[in-house]
Amino acid sequence: MVLDAAASQTPGDQAHSALSELCRIYWRPIFFFLRRQGHSPHDAQDLTQGFFAHLIESRAYARADREKGRFRSFLLGALKHFVAHARAHERTQKRGGGMIFAQLDDAAVAEAETHAANWHTWSAEHIYEREWAESLLRRSLDRLAEESALAGKEELFERLSSHLAVTNEAAVPYDELAVRLGRPVATLRSDVARLRSRYRVLLREEVRGTVADASEVDGELRYLCETLAAA
């Protein structure tokens, strides 16, 4: 998305749409980082929206060079620079507030705030990277849900999705699902194995889009998994 937008001579509707999609996917790592740095929920919300507005209007995304590292690192560096000069960007913040994407609403912010209990033991950078990993997982799962719906298997996916979690302690037992769905347990296990396989493929695709080279995907996945596992 970023490369396509950067290649455009003018930030037209297509570039704006692509970057708005990036905002929708990655607002949480930005918001969480700002909260851990001490900004109030309201200020962090304004800064998050202002940052993405500035990213689009200034075309700062054009400096995201694939050959110079991971996109998550570029985005965090750009955020730190934006916050350091936040007063100069005040007008952009006000223009960007609520304009770029609708995901950062009160309900979403309130949901994000429920994670605050763990923040006292984590650095802002760790929170950012953890939420980055969560965003990639969430994006991959959303794509899997969309594919299942298009294949006419929306209900099956919804019933089995708890078995796709990293820890499936809350997963509904297979024998109970078999009764609800009218499918043998063995078939359900095969369904879950198929979904997990596709989930891994989609996650690799999401990670591939954020690193310079395909050879870096495995290392990035390992790093993100370690980040998620860290307490």
N, C-alpha and C positions, 0 to 999 in steps of 0.2 A: 504493500500500500504506500509506504513512504517513498520508495524508489520511483513508483509511477507518478506520485504527486510532485516529487522533486524534478522529474523530467519535464513536467509541464512548465511552459514559459510564464503562465499566469495561474494563480490559485483559483481556478474556476470551480464550478459546481462539483465536478468529478473529484477533484483533489479535496475539496471541502468535505464531501461525503465520505471519502476514504479515511481522512484524518478524524472525522467525527466518529467513525467506527472504531478507530484506535482508542479514542477517548472513552468510548463505551466499554471497551474490553479492559483497559488498563487504569481506570480512575482510582480503583481501590489501593494499589500500591502507592500511588502519589498521595492520596488522602491519608492513608495510615502513616506514611513517613512524616507528613506535616504534623499530624496529631502527636506523634511520639516526640517531635521536636518542641512541643509545648504550645502549639497553636490551638486555639479554642475550636470546637466543632464548626462554628460559624465561619471563623477566619480560615480554617483549613478548607472548608467548602469553597469559599470565595477564591482562595489561592489556587485550588485545583482547577476550577473552571477558568480562572484567569490565565493559568499556565498553558492550558490547551488552546485557549483563544490566542495567546501570544505565539505559541508554536505554529499555529496556522497562519496568522496575519503577518508574522515576521519571516515566514518561510525558513525558520531555524531548522526544520526537519531536513532541509536540503543538505545540511552538514552531517547527516547520519551516513557515514561511509562504512559500507559492509566490510571493507578491508581493515578497518581499525577497531574491530571488536564487536561485542554483543550490543544489541539494541537496548537492552535493559540498562546497561552502563551509560550509554549515550543519554537516555531519557533522564536518569538520575542526575547526571552532570548538568544537563540543561535545566532541570528543576532547581538545583542548588544555585545556579547562576541567576535564575529568575527570582528566587526568593531573596537573594542578596541585593537585588536591584528592584525589589517589589514596589517601592515608592514611585520609581520611574515608570513602572508598568501599571499604575493604579487605574488609569483610564482604560487600558485593555482589560483589566479584571472586571471593571464595571460593565464594559460592553459584552464581555464573555459570560457573565453571570447568567446561567440558565439558558443561554443561546446555543451552546455547542451540542449538548446532549441532555436528554431527559432522565438519564439513569441516576444522576446525583440528586435525588429528591429526599424529602424528610424521612421517608420509610427506609430508603437505602442507607442513609447516614445512620439512622437509629440501629439498623441491623449491624452495620460495621462497628458501631460503638460497643456492641456486646462483647467484642474481642478484647476490650481494653484491660481486662483483669490480668492478662498475661504480659502486658507491655512493660511492667516495671523491671523485668529480668532481661529484656531484649533491647538491643540498640536500634536506633531508627533505621540503620542500613539493613539489619537483619530482618526487621519487620517488612521493609520494602521488598527484600528478596523473597521472603516467605509468601507475601501477598502476590508477588509476581508469579511464583510457582502456582499458587492457588488460582490465579486468573487463567493461566494456561490450562490447568485441569478443568476449570469451569467452562472455558471456551471449547475444549475438546468434547466435554460431556454434552454441551448444548448442540454441537454439530452432530453428535451421535443420536441425540434425541430427534433432531430434524430429519436425519436419514431414516430413522425408524418410523417416524410419522409418514414420510413419503412412501415407505414400503407397506403401509397399512398395519404397522405393528406398534402403534403408539401405546396402547394399553399394556402390551407385553413388556415394552421397555420400562414403563413407569413402575410396573410390579417388580421388575428384576433390577432396577437401577441401584437399589441399596446393596446389592451384591457386587457392585463395581467399585465401591469405595475402597480406599487404601486399607481401612479397618472396617470390616462389615459386621461389627458387633450388634448393630441394630437391624441387621438383615432379617427379613421374614423367613422362617424355616422353609425348606423346599417342599416338605410334605404338606404344609399349610397352603403354599402357593399352588401346588398340584391340584388341591381341592377347589381353590378359587378359580383357577384358569382352565381346569379340565384337561391338563397335560400331564403325562407321566413325569416322575421326578427325573428320570434319566434324560428325557427330552429337555427339561428345564436346565439341567446342568450343561447340556450341549449348547442351549441358547445363551447361557451366561458365558461360556467359554468363547463363543463366537463374538459376543458383544465386547468382552475383554480384549480379544485380539484386535478388533476394529478400533477400540478405544486407544490402544497402544499406537496403532498406525496414525490416528488423528493427532495424538499428542506429539508424536515425532514430527508431524507436519507443522504443528504450531511452533515447536521449538526450532525447527529448521528455518522458519521465517524470521527468527530473531538472532541468528548467528551468521558469521561471515562465510562459513564453509560447511558442507555436509559432514566433513570429518569431525566437526566440533559437537555434533548433536549428542553423541553418547556421553561425552564429558559433561556437557551442560545438563543433561538429564540426571546424571549421577549427582552433580552439584545441587540441583534443585531438590532431588529426593532427600539428600542429606540435610538441606535447609529445612524441609518440611518435618523431618524426623527429630530435629534438634528441639529440645524442650526449653 
